[in-house]
Amino acid sequence: MSWDNVSDIKNIKIWTDYSDSTQGHLFVNDNHRLKLNVGISFTLKSGTTEGPTEDEVSNALSLINNQDSGPLKYLKLADENIYTTVYDPYHTQSDNKNNSNTIDDGIYDFVFTYYVNSPLSINAEAHSEVVALQLKYTVTDSAGKTTEVIKQTSVNGNYPTKVKLSVVCYPSKLYGIENENRTCLTSVKTIVSNATYHNGHYDNSGDTSYCVAISIDDPYFKIFHLDGAQEPDTLSTLQPLYISFYEDKPMWDHINNAFFPNIQCGEKSYTVTAEVRSNLSYDSYYQLFDADIPISQKEGQIIFAAVQTDVKSTGYNWATNNYQYLSAYDQFGNSMYIVIAFSNDSNYIKSVS
């Protein structure tokens, strides 16, 4: 067997993509993943050239607790997901997903990638953990005797070189609204100057389009994922979730519509076509006009679109305000349940939990 040719480990290391590669930072929220890199190379016995295969080494390697060389207590191996952004508790390092440190050429025969998370079910108190490495394999001597070899880099392990990595765990980040002693979400209203209006059925004037951007009131954190969102190219004509009106008889009705495109997070440019209406009964009598509203969505935003207009004597106006319930996540998988409802006072964010 190829393990029989191994006389010792030549180089072994575990590191993260954090600026200080001897440590990593992980939110205890069931979603956040920490990427661990393990490099290893071997010294072969004199006169041999064939060492273990990549699969053999992968099966022999494992992550252990540095204190007692036992299984990990507060970390769990996990599949890669979208929440692998490197977290810097000092908010100084760029939080780009999967930053990578340079691996010196020729040092390692094999480099393996692991992802760990810290589920709330096993780490309710957000305990941190120090990770070491174990290599376990069997060799057979010339007499046919098989021996199990175990090498552990933990503090009390039998391998002379102590190789470890500290994983600092943090409670899930909480989001809220103003005056809740949490990082709050904010809304910013911006006029869209290049909207176009067509298919009008009524005499209207003063048409104004605007967008409302919902984001986290902290430049380091961003809304990263929205459950159920779609790509812009799947958009169809939007129907209003909010209609308000003010009757100014006998001449004009002042009407405001709001729409939710439900677009995936990220920096995107797209145009929404909105049916501006005075009533949710969908027939041509209540259809005022269509509005094509160009949207420039920035990273970390959830966008709503809206139109204000003055329409000459529509009649049969029907105000409505449907709440929007959004499940969203920051780039580290911390969740936020957002309740949105439009109102004339621009207090769109009703609650965040």
Contacts in CASP RR format, 6 or more apart in sequence:
PFRMAT RR
TARGET T0000
AUTHOR 0000-0000-0000
METHOD contacts of the structure
MODEL  1
MSWDNVSDIKNIKIWTDYSDSTQGHLFVNDNHRLKLNVGISFTLKSGTTE
GPTEDEVSNALSLINNQDSGPLKYLKLADENIYTTVYDPYHTQSDNKNNS
NTIDDGIYDFVFTYYVNSPLSINAEAHSEVVALQLKYTVTDSAGKTTEVI
KQTSVNGNYPTKVKLSVVCYPSKLYGIENENRTCLTSVKTIVSNATYHNG
HYDNSGDTSYCVAISIDDPYFKIFHLDGAQEPDTLSTLQPLYISFYEDKP
MWDHINNAFFPNIQCGEKSYTVTAEVRSNLSYDSYYQLFDADIPISQKEG
QIIFAAVQTDVKSTGYNWATNNYQYLSAYDQFGNSMYIVIAFSNDSNYIK
SVS
1 138 0 8 1.000
1 139 0 8 1.000
1 140 0 8 1.000
2 50 0 8 1.000
2 51 0 8 1.000
2 52 0 8 1.000
2 53 0 8 1.000
2 56 0 8 1.000
3 51 0 8 1.000
3 52 0 8 1.000
3 56 0 8 1.000
3 60 0 8 1.000
3 137 0 8 1.000
3 138 0 8 1.000
3 139 0 8 1.000
3 149 0 8 1.000
4 139 0 8 1.000
4 140 0 8 1.000
4 141 0 8 1.000
5 44 0 8 1.000
5 45 0 8 1.000
5 48 0 8 1.000
5 49 0 8 1.000
5 50 0 8 1.000
5 51 0 8 1.000
6 42 0 8 1.000
6 43 0 8 1.000
6 44 0 8 1.000
6 45 0 8 1.000
6 51 0 8 1.000
6 52 0 8 1.000
6 137 0 8 1.000
6 139 0 8 1.000
7 42 0 8 1.000
7 43 0 8 1.000
7 44 0 8 1.000
7 45 0 8 1.000
8 42 0 8 1.000
8 43 0 8 1.000
9 40 0 8 1.000
9 41 0 8 1.000
9 42 0 8 1.000
9 43 0 8 1.000
9 135 0 8 1.000
9 151 0 8 1.000
9 159 0 8 1.000
9 161 0 8 1.000
10 41 0 8 1.000
10 42 0 8 1.000
10 43 0 8 1.000
11 39 0 8 1.000
11 40 0 8 1.000
11 41 0 8 1.000
11 107 0 8 1.000
11 108 0 8 1.000
12 38 0 8 1.000
12 39 0 8 1.000
12 40 0 8 1.000
12 41 0 8 1.000
12 133 0 8 1.000
12 135 0 8 1.000
12 153 0 8 1.000
12 161 0 8 1.000
12 163 0 8 1.000
13 38 0 8 1.000
13 39 0 8 1.000
13 40 0 8 1.000
13 108 0 8 1.000
13 163 0 8 1.000
14 36 0 8 1.000
14 37 0 8 1.000
14 38 0 8 1.000
14 39 0 8 1.000
14 131 0 8 1.000
14 132 0 8 1.000
14 133 0 8 1.000
14 163 0 8 1.000
14 164 0 8 1.000
14 165 0 8 1.000
15 21 0 8 1.000
15 22 0 8 1.000
15 36 0 8 1.000
15 37 0 8 1.000
15 101 0 8 1.000
15 165 0 8 1.000
16 22 0 8 1.000
16 23 0 8 1.000
16 24 0 8 1.000
16 34 0 8 1.000
16 35 0 8 1.000
16 36 0 8 1.000
16 37 0 8 1.000
16 86 0 8 1.000
16 165 0 8 1.000
17 35 0 8 1.000
17 37 0 8 1.000
17 86 0 8 1.000
17 98 0 8 1.000
17 99 0 8 1.000
17 100 0 8 1.000
17 101 0 8 1.000
18 24 0 8 1.000
18 25 0 8 1.000
18 86 0 8 1.000
18 88 0 8 1.000
18 93 0 8 1.000
18 99 0 8 1.000
19 88 0 8 1.000
19 93 0 8 1.000
21 101 0 8 1.000
22 164 0 8 1.000
22 165 0 8 1.000
22 166 0 8 1.000
23 165 0 8 1.000
23 166 0 8 1.000
23 167 0 8 1.000
23 168 0 8 1.000
24 34 0 8 1.000
24 86 0 8 1.000
24 87 0 8 1.000
24 165 0 8 1.000
24 166 0 8 1.000
24 167 0 8 1.000
24 168 0 8 1.000
25 34 0 8 1.000
25 86 0 8 1.000
25 87 0 8 1.000
25 88 0 8 1.000
25 89 0 8 1.000
25 167 0 8 1.000
25 168 0 8 1.000
25 169 0 8 1.000
25 170 0 8 1.000
26 32 0 8 1.000
26 33 0 8 1.000
26 34 0 8 1.000
26 75 0 8 1.000
26 87 0 8 1.000
26 116 0 8 1.000
26 117 0 8 1.000
26 118 0 8 1.000
26 167 0 8 1.000
26 168 0 8 1.000
26 169 0 8 1.000
26 170 0 8 1.000
27 87 0 8 1.000
27 118 0 8 1.000
27 169 0 8 1.000
27 170 0 8 1.000
27 171 0 8 1.000
27 172 0 8 1.000
27 173 0 8 1.000
27 332 0 8 1.000
27 333 0 8 1.000
27 334 0 8 1.000
28 118 0 8 1.000
28 119 0 8 1.000
28 120 0 8 1.000
28 123 0 8 1.000
28 124 0 8 1.000
28 126 0 8 1.000
28 169 0 8 1.000
28 170 0 8 1.000
28 171 0 8 1.000
28 172 0 8 1.000
29 120 0 8 1.000
29 172 0 8 1.000
29 173 0 8 1.000
29 332 0 8 1.000
29 333 0 8 1.000
29 334 0 8 1.000
29 335 0 8 1.000
30 117 0 8 1.000
30 119 0 8 1.000
30 120 0 8 1.000
31 81 0 8 1.000
31 83 0 8 1.000
31 117 0 8 1.000
31 329 0 8 1.000
31 332 0 8 1.000
31 333 0 8 1.000
31 334 0 8 1.000
31 335 0 8 1.000
32 83 0 8 1.000
32 84 0 8 1.000
32 87 0 8 1.000
32 117 0 8 1.000
32 118 0 8 1.000
32 332 0 8 1.000
32 333 0 8 1.000
32 334 0 8 1.000
33 78 0 8 1.000
33 80 0 8 1.000
33 81 0 8 1.000
33 83 0 8 1.000
33 84 0 8 1.000
33 115 0 8 1.000
33 116 0 8 1.000
33 117 0 8 1.000
34 84 0 8 1.000
34 115 0 8 1.000
34 116 0 8 1.000
34 117 0 8 1.000
34 167 0 8 1.000
35 80 0 8 1.000
35 84 0 8 1.000
35 86 0 8 1.000
35 98 0 8 1.000
35 113 0 8 1.000
35 114 0 8 1.000
35 115 0 8 1.000
36 63 0 8 1.000
36 113 0 8 1.000
36 114 0 8 1.000
36 115 0 8 1.000
36 116 0 8 1.000
36 131 0 8 1.000
36 165 0 8 1.000
37 101 0 8 1.000
37 103 0 8 1.000
37 111 0 8 1.000
37 112 0 8 1.000
37 113 0 8 1.000
37 114 0 8 1.000
38 61 0 8 1.000
38 111 0 8 1.000
38 112 0 8 1.000
38 113 0 8 1.000
38 114 0 8 1.000
38 133 0 8 1.000
39 103 0 8 1.000
39 107 0 8 1.000
39 108 0 8 1.000
39 110 0 8 1.000
39 111 0 8 1.000
39 112 0 8 1.000
40 57 0 8 1.000
40 61 0 8 1.000
40 108 0 8 1.000
40 109 0 8 1.000
40 110 0 8 1.000
40 112 0 8 1.000
40 135 0 8 1.000
41 106 0 8 1.000
41 107 0 8 1.000
41 108 0 8 1.000
41 109 0 8 1.000
41 110 0 8 1.000
42 51 0 8 1.000
42 52 0 8 1.000
42 109 0 8 1.000
44 50 0 8 1.000
44 51 0 8 1.000
52 60 0 8 1.000
52 137 0 8 1.000
54 110 0 8 1.000
56 137 0 8 1.000
57 109 0 8 1.000
57 110 0 8 1.000
57 112 0 8 1.000
58 110 0 8 1.000
58 112 0 8 1.000
60 135 0 8 1.000
60 136 0 8 1.000
60 137 0 8 1.000
61 112 0 8 1.000
61 133 0 8 1.000
61 134 0 8 1.000
61 135 0 8 1.000
62 133 0 8 1.000
62 134 0 8 1.000
62 136 0 8 1.000
63 72 0 8 1.000
63 75 0 8 1.000
63 77 0 8 1.000
63 114 0 8 1.000
63 116 0 8 1.000
63 131 0 8 1.000
63 132 0 8 1.000
63 133 0 8 1.000
63 134 0 8 1.000
64 70 0 8 1.000
64 71 0 8 1.000
64 72 0 8 1.000
64 131 0 8 1.000
64 132 0 8 1.000
64 133 0 8 1.000
64 134 0 8 1.000
64 152 0 8 1.000
64 154 0 8 1.000
65 71 0 8 1.000
65 72 0 8 1.000
65 73 0 8 1.000
65 129 0 8 1.000
65 130 0 8 1.000
65 131 0 8 1.000
65 132 0 8 1.000
65 154 0 8 1.000
66 129 0 8 1.000
66 130 0 8 1.000
66 131 0 8 1.000
66 132 0 8 1.000
66 154 0 8 1.000
66 155 0 8 1.000
66 164 0 8 1.000
67 130 0 8 1.000
67 154 0 8 1.000
67 155 0 8 1.000
67 156 0 8 1.000
68 154 0 8 1.000
68 156 0 8 1.000
69 132 0 8 1.000
69 134 0 8 1.000
69 152 0 8 1.000
69 154 0 8 1.000
69 156 0 8 1.000
69 157 0 8 1.000
72 116 0 8 1.000
72 129 0 8 1.000
72 131 0 8 1.000
73 122 0 8 1.000
73 127 0 8 1.000
73 129 0 8 1.000
74 118 0 8 1.000
74 122 0 8 1.000
74 123 0 8 1.000
74 127 0 8 1.000
74 128 0 8 1.000
74 129 0 8 1.000
74 169 0 8 1.000
75 116 0 8 1.000
75 117 0 8 1.000
75 118 0 8 1.000
75 129 0 8 1.000
75 131 0 8 1.000
75 167 0 8 1.000
76 116 0 8 1.000
76 117 0 8 1.000
76 118 0 8 1.000
76 119 0 8 1.000
76 122 0 8 1.000
77 114 0 8 1.000
77 115 0 8 1.000
77 116 0 8 1.000
78 115 0 8 1.000
78 116 0 8 1.000
78 117 0 8 1.000
79 115 0 8 1.000
80 115 0 8 1.000
82 224 0 8 1.000
82 225 0 8 1.000
83 224 0 8 1.000
83 225 0 8 1.000
83 329 0 8 1.000
83 331 0 8 1.000
83 332 0 8 1.000
83 333 0 8 1.000
84 97 0 8 1.000
84 98 0 8 1.000
84 115 0 8 1.000
85 95 0 8 1.000
85 96 0 8 1.000
85 97 0 8 1.000
85 98 0 8 1.000
85 224 0 8 1.000
85 331 0 8 1.000
85 332 0 8 1.000
86 93 0 8 1.000
86 95 0 8 1.000
86 96 0 8 1.000
86 97 0 8 1.000
86 98 0 8 1.000
86 99 0 8 1.000
87 95 0 8 1.000
87 170 0 8 1.000
87 332 0 8 1.000
88 95 0 8 1.000
89 168 0 8 1.000
89 170 0 8 1.000
91 220 0 8 1.000
93 99 0 8 1.000
95 220 0 8 1.000
95 331 0 8 1.000
97 331 0 8 1.000
103 111 0 8 1.000
116 131 0 8 1.000
116 167 0 8 1.000
118 126 0 8 1.000
118 129 0 8 1.000
118 167 0 8 1.000
118 169 0 8 1.000
120 172 0 8 1.000
123 169 0 8 1.000
126 169 0 8 1.000
126 170 0 8 1.000
126 171 0 8 1.000
127 169 0 8 1.000
128 166 0 8 1.000
128 167 0 8 1.000
128 168 0 8 1.000
128 169 0 8 1.000
129 166 0 8 1.000
129 167 0 8 1.000
129 169 0 8 1.000
130 164 0 8 1.000
130 165 0 8 1.000
130 166 0 8 1.000
130 167 0 8 1.000
131 164 0 8 1.000
131 165 0 8 1.000
131 166 0 8 1.000
131 167 0 8 1.000
132 152 0 8 1.000
132 153 0 8 1.000
132 154 0 8 1.000
132 155 0 8 1.000
132 157 0 8 1.000
132 162 0 8 1.000
132 163 0 8 1.000
132 164 0 8 1.000
132 165 0 8 1.000
133 152 0 8 1.000
133 153 0 8 1.000
133 163 0 8 1.000
134 150 0 8 1.000
134 151 0 8 1.000
134 152 0 8 1.000
134 153 0 8 1.000
134 154 0 8 1.000
135 149 0 8 1.000
135 150 0 8 1.000
135 151 0 8 1.000
136 148 0 8 1.000
136 149 0 8 1.000
136 150 0 8 1.000
136 151 0 8 1.000
137 148 0 8 1.000
137 149 0 8 1.000
138 146 0 8 1.000
138 147 0 8 1.000
138 148 0 8 1.000
138 149 0 8 1.000
139 146 0 8 1.000
139 147 0 8 1.000
139 149 0 8 1.000
140 146 0 8 1.000
140 147 0 8 1.000
141 147 0 8 1.000
150 158 0 8 1.000
151 158 0 8 1.000
151 159 0 8 1.000
152 158 0 8 1.000
152 159 0 8 1.000
153 159 0 8 1.000
153 161 0 8 1.000
153 162 0 8 1.000
153 163 0 8 1.000
153 164 0 8 1.000
154 162 0 8 1.000
154 164 0 8 1.000
155 162 0 8 1.000
155 164 0 8 1.000
172 334 0 8 1.000
172 335 0 8 1.000
173 183 0 8 1.000
173 221 0 8 1.000
173 330 0 8 1.000
173 332 0 8 1.000
173 334 0 8 1.000
174 182 0 8 1.000
174 183 0 8 1.000
174 334 0 8 1.000
175 182 0 8 1.000
175 183 0 8 1.000
175 184 0 8 1.000
175 185 0 8 1.000
175 216 0 8 1.000
175 330 0 8 1.000
175 334 0 8 1.000
175 336 0 8 1.000
175 352 0 8 1.000
175 353 0 8 1.000
176 182 0 8 1.000
176 183 0 8 1.000
176 184 0 8 1.000
176 185 0 8 1.000
176 336 0 8 1.000
176 351 0 8 1.000
176 352 0 8 1.000
176 353 0 8 1.000
177 184 0 8 1.000
177 185 0 8 1.000
177 349 0 8 1.000
177 350 0 8 1.000
177 351 0 8 1.000
177 352 0 8 1.000
178 184 0 8 1.000
180 352 0 8 1.000
182 352 0 8 1.000
183 216 0 8 1.000
183 217 0 8 1.000
183 218 0 8 1.000
183 221 0 8 1.000
184 216 0 8 1.000
184 217 0 8 1.000
184 352 0 8 1.000
185 214 0 8 1.000
185 215 0 8 1.000
185 216 0 8 1.000
185 217 0 8 1.000
185 336 0 8 1.000
185 338 0 8 1.000
185 349 0 8 1.000
185 352 0 8 1.000
186 214 0 8 1.000
186 215 0 8 1.000
186 216 0 8 1.000
186 217 0 8 1.000
186 349 0 8 1.000
187 212 0 8 1.000
187 213 0 8 1.000
187 214 0 8 1.000
187 346 0 8 1.000
187 348 0 8 1.000
187 349 0 8 1.000
188 212 0 8 1.000
188 213 0 8 1.000
188 215 0 8 1.000
189 210 0 8 1.000
189 211 0 8 1.000
189 212 0 8 1.000
189 346 0 8 1.000
190 210 0 8 1.000
190 211 0 8 1.000
190 212 0 8 1.000
190 213 0 8 1.000
191 208 0 8 1.000
191 209 0 8 1.000
191 210 0 8 1.000
192 209 0 8 1.000
192 210 0 8 1.000
192 211 0 8 1.000
192 293 0 8 1.000
192 294 0 8 1.000
192 295 0 8 1.000
192 305 0 8 1.000
194 294 0 8 1.000
195 207 0 8 1.000
195 209 0 8 1.000
195 291 0 8 1.000
195 292 0 8 1.000
195 293 0 8 1.000
195 294 0 8 1.000
195 307 0 8 1.000
196 291 0 8 1.000
196 292 0 8 1.000
197 204 0 8 1.000
197 207 0 8 1.000
197 289 0 8 1.000
197 290 0 8 1.000
197 291 0 8 1.000
197 292 0 8 1.000
198 289 0 8 1.000
198 290 0 8 1.000
198 292 0 8 1.000
199 287 0 8 1.000
199 289 0 8 1.000
199 290 0 8 1.000
200 287 0 8 1.000
200 288 0 8 1.000
200 289 0 8 1.000
200 290 0 8 1.000
201 284 0 8 1.000
201 287 0 8 1.000
201 288 0 8 1.000
201 289 0 8 1.000
202 288 0 8 1.000
202 289 0 8 1.000
202 311 0 8 1.000
202 312 0 8 1.000
202 314 0 8 1.000
203 311 0 8 1.000
203 312 0 8 1.000
204 288 0 8 1.000
204 289 0 8 1.000
204 309 0 8 1.000
204 310 0 8 1.000
204 311 0 8 1.000
204 312 0 8 1.000
205 309 0 8 1.000
205 310 0 8 1.000
206 308 0 8 1.000
206 309 0 8 1.000
206 310 0 8 1.000
207 289 0 8 1.000
207 291 0 8 1.000
207 307 0 8 1.000
207 308 0 8 1.000
207 309 0 8 1.000
208 307 0 8 1.000
208 308 0 8 1.000
208 309 0 8 1.000
209 291 0 8 1.000
209 293 0 8 1.000
209 305 0 8 1.000
209 306 0 8 1.000
209 307 0 8 1.000
209 308 0 8 1.000
210 305 0 8 1.000
210 306 0 8 1.000
210 307 0 8 1.000
210 308 0 8 1.000
211 293 0 8 1.000
211 295 0 8 1.000
211 303 0 8 1.000
211 304 0 8 1.000
211 305 0 8 1.000
211 306 0 8 1.000
212 258 0 8 1.000
212 303 0 8 1.000
212 304 0 8 1.000
212 305 0 8 1.000
212 306 0 8 1.000
212 348 0 8 1.000
213 297 0 8 1.000
213 298 0 8 1.000
213 301 0 8 1.000
213 302 0 8 1.000
213 303 0 8 1.000
214 223 0 8 1.000
214 301 0 8 1.000
214 302 0 8 1.000
214 303 0 8 1.000
214 304 0 8 1.000
214 338 0 8 1.000
214 340 0 8 1.000
214 348 0 8 1.000
214 349 0 8 1.000
215 222 0 8 1.000
215 223 0 8 1.000
215 298 0 8 1.000
215 300 0 8 1.000
215 301 0 8 1.000
215 302 0 8 1.000
216 222 0 8 1.000
216 223 0 8 1.000
216 300 0 8 1.000
216 330 0 8 1.000
221 330 0 8 1.000
221 331 0 8 1.000
221 332 0 8 1.000
222 265 0 8 1.000
222 299 0 8 1.000
222 300 0 8 1.000
222 330 0 8 1.000
222 331 0 8 1.000
223 265 0 8 1.000
223 300 0 8 1.000
223 301 0 8 1.000
223 302 0 8 1.000
223 328 0 8 1.000
223 329 0 8 1.000
223 330 0 8 1.000
223 336 0 8 1.000
224 265 0 8 1.000
224 300 0 8 1.000
224 328 0 8 1.000
224 329 0 8 1.000
224 330 0 8 1.000
224 331 0 8 1.000
224 333 0 8 1.000
225 264 0 8 1.000
225 265 0 8 1.000
225 328 0 8 1.000
225 329 0 8 1.000
225 333 0 8 1.000
226 262 0 8 1.000
226 264 0 8 1.000
226 265 0 8 1.000
226 302 0 8 1.000
226 326 0 8 1.000
226 327 0 8 1.000
226 328 0 8 1.000
226 329 0 8 1.000
227 326 0 8 1.000
227 327 0 8 1.000
227 328 0 8 1.000
228 262 0 8 1.000
229 262 0 8 1.000
229 263 0 8 1.000
229 264 0 8 1.000
229 265 0 8 1.000
230 262 0 8 1.000
230 263 0 8 1.000
230 264 0 8 1.000
231 263 0 8 1.000
231 264 0 8 1.000
232 261 0 8 1.000
232 263 0 8 1.000
232 268 0 8 1.000
232 270 0 8 1.000
235 261 0 8 1.000
235 263 0 8 1.000
235 270 0 8 1.000
235 272 0 8 1.000
235 273 0 8 1.000
236 273 0 8 1.000
237 273 0 8 1.000
237 274 0 8 1.000
237 275 0 8 1.000
237 290 0 8 1.000
238 259 0 8 1.000
238 260 0 8 1.000
238 261 0 8 1.000
238 272 0 8 1.000
238 273 0 8 1.000
238 274 0 8 1.000
238 275 0 8 1.000
238 305 0 8 1.000
239 259 0 8 1.000
239 275 0 8 1.000
239 277 0 8 1.000
239 280 0 8 1.000
239 282 0 8 1.000
240 257 0 8 1.000
240 258 0 8 1.000
240 259 0 8 1.000
240 274 0 8 1.000
240 275 0 8 1.000
240 276 0 8 1.000
240 277 0 8 1.000
240 280 0 8 1.000
240 320 0 8 1.000
241 258 0 8 1.000
241 259 0 8 1.000
241 260 0 8 1.000
241 320 0 8 1.000
241 321 0 8 1.000
241 322 0 8 1.000
241 324 0 8 1.000
241 342 0 8 1.000
242 256 0 8 1.000
242 257 0 8 1.000
242 258 0 8 1.000
242 306 0 8 1.000
242 320 0 8 1.000
242 321 0 8 1.000
242 322 0 8 1.000
242 341 0 8 1.000
242 342 0 8 1.000
243 255 0 8 1.000
243 256 0 8 1.000
243 257 0 8 1.000
243 277 0 8 1.000
243 278 0 8 1.000
243 279 0 8 1.000
243 280 0 8 1.000
243 317 0 8 1.000
243 318 0 8 1.000
243 319 0 8 1.000
243 320 0 8 1.000
243 321 0 8 1.000
244 255 0 8 1.000
244 256 0 8 1.000
244 319 0 8 1.000
244 321 0 8 1.000
244 342 0 8 1.000
244 344 0 8 1.000
245 253 0 8 1.000
245 254 0 8 1.000
245 255 0 8 1.000
245 256 0 8 1.000
245 278 0 8 1.000
245 317 0 8 1.000
245 319 0 8 1.000
246 253 0 8 1.000
246 254 0 8 1.000
247 253 0 8 1.000
247 317 0 8 1.000
248 254 0 8 1.000
249 313 0 8 1.000
250 313 0 8 1.000
251 312 0 8 1.000
251 313 0 8 1.000
252 310 0 8 1.000
252 311 0 8 1.000
252 312 0 8 1.000
252 313 0 8 1.000
253 278 0 8 1.000
253 310 0 8 1.000
253 311 0 8 1.000
253 312 0 8 1.000
253 313 0 8 1.000
253 314 0 8 1.000
253 315 0 8 1.000
253 317 0 8 1.000
254 308 0 8 1.000
254 309 0 8 1.000
254 310 0 8 1.000
255 276 0 8 1.000
255 278 0 8 1.000
255 288 0 8 1.000
255 308 0 8 1.000
255 309 0 8 1.000
255 310 0 8 1.000
255 311 0 8 1.000
255 314 0 8 1.000
255 317 0 8 1.000
256 306 0 8 1.000
256 307 0 8 1.000
256 308 0 8 1.000
256 309 0 8 1.000
256 342 0 8 1.000
256 344 0 8 1.000
257 274 0 8 1.000
257 276 0 8 1.000
257 277 0 8 1.000
257 306 0 8 1.000
257 307 0 8 1.000
258 304 0 8 1.000
258 305 0 8 1.000
258 306 0 8 1.000
258 342 0 8 1.000
259 272 0 8 1.000
259 274 0 8 1.000
259 304 0 8 1.000
259 305 0 8 1.000
259 306 0 8 1.000
260 304 0 8 1.000
260 305 0 8 1.000
260 324 0 8 1.000
260 340 0 8 1.000
261 270 0 8 1.000
261 272 0 8 1.000
261 295 0 8 1.000
261 303 0 8 1.000
261 304 0 8 1.000
261 305 0 8 1.000
263 270 0 8 1.000
263 295 0 8 1.000
263 297 0 8 1.000
263 303 0 8 1.000
265 299 0 8 1.000
265 300 0 8 1.000
265 301 0 8 1.000
265 302 0 8 1.000
265 328 0 8 1.000
266 297 0 8 1.000
266 298 0 8 1.000
266 299 0 8 1.000
266 300 0 8 1.000
266 301 0 8 1.000
267 297 0 8 1.000
267 298 0 8 1.000
267 299 0 8 1.000
268 295 0 8 1.000
268 297 0 8 1.000
269 294 0 8 1.000
269 295 0 8 1.000
269 296 0 8 1.000
269 297 0 8 1.000
270 294 0 8 1.000
270 295 0 8 1.000
270 297 0 8 1.000
271 292 0 8 1.000
271 293 0 8 1.000
271 294 0 8 1.000
271 295 0 8 1.000
272 292 0 8 1.000
272 293 0 8 1.000
272 295 0 8 1.000
272 305 0 8 1.000
273 290 0 8 1.000
273 291 0 8 1.000
273 292 0 8 1.000
273 293 0 8 1.000
274 290 0 8 1.000
274 291 0 8 1.000
274 293 0 8 1.000
274 305 0 8 1.000
274 307 0 8 1.000
275 287 0 8 1.000
275 290 0 8 1.000
276 287 0 8 1.000
276 288 0 8 1.000
276 289 0 8 1.000
276 290 0 8 1.000
276 291 0 8 1.000
276 307 0 8 1.000
276 309 0 8 1.000
277 286 0 8 1.000
277 287 0 8 1.000
277 288 0 8 1.000
278 286 0 8 1.000
278 288 0 8 1.000
278 311 0 8 1.000
278 314 0 8 1.000
278 315 0 8 1.000
278 316 0 8 1.000
278 317 0 8 1.000
278 318 0 8 1.000
279 285 0 8 1.000
279 286 0 8 1.000
279 316 0 8 1.000
279 317 0 8 1.000
279 318 0 8 1.000
280 286 0 8 1.000
280 318 0 8 1.000
280 320 0 8 1.000
281 318 0 8 1.000
285 316 0 8 1.000
286 314 0 8 1.000
286 316 0 8 1.000
286 318 0 8 1.000
288 309 0 8 1.000
288 311 0 8 1.000
288 314 0 8 1.000
289 309 0 8 1.000
291 307 0 8 1.000
293 305 0 8 1.000
293 307 0 8 1.000
295 303 0 8 1.000
295 305 0 8 1.000
297 303 0 8 1.000
302 326 0 8 1.000
302 328 0 8 1.000
302 338 0 8 1.000
304 340 0 8 1.000
304 342 0 8 1.000
304 348 0 8 1.000
306 342 0 8 1.000
321 341 0 8 1.000
321 342 0 8 1.000
321 343 0 8 1.000
322 341 0 8 1.000
323 339 0 8 1.000
323 340 0 8 1.000
323 341 0 8 1.000
323 350 0 8 1.000
324 338 0 8 1.000
324 339 0 8 1.000
324 340 0 8 1.000
324 341 0 8 1.000
325 337 0 8 1.000
325 338 0 8 1.000
325 339 0 8 1.000
325 340 0 8 1.000
326 337 0 8 1.000
326 338 0 8 1.000
326 339 0 8 1.000
326 340 0 8 1.000
327 335 0 8 1.000
327 336 0 8 1.000
327 337 0 8 1.000
327 338 0 8 1.000
328 335 0 8 1.000
328 336 0 8 1.000
328 337 0 8 1.000
328 338 0 8 1.000
329 335 0 8 1.000
329 336 0 8 1.000
330 336 0 8 1.000
336 352 0 8 1.000
336 353 0 8 1.000
337 352 0 8 1.000
337 353 0 8 1.000
338 349 0 8 1.000
338 351 0 8 1.000
338 352 0 8 1.000
339 349 0 8 1.000
339 350 0 8 1.000
339 351 0 8 1.000
339 352 0 8 1.000
340 348 0 8 1.000
340 349 0 8 1.000
340 350 0 8 1.000
341 348 0 8 1.000
341 350 0 8 1.000
342 348 0 8 1.000
END
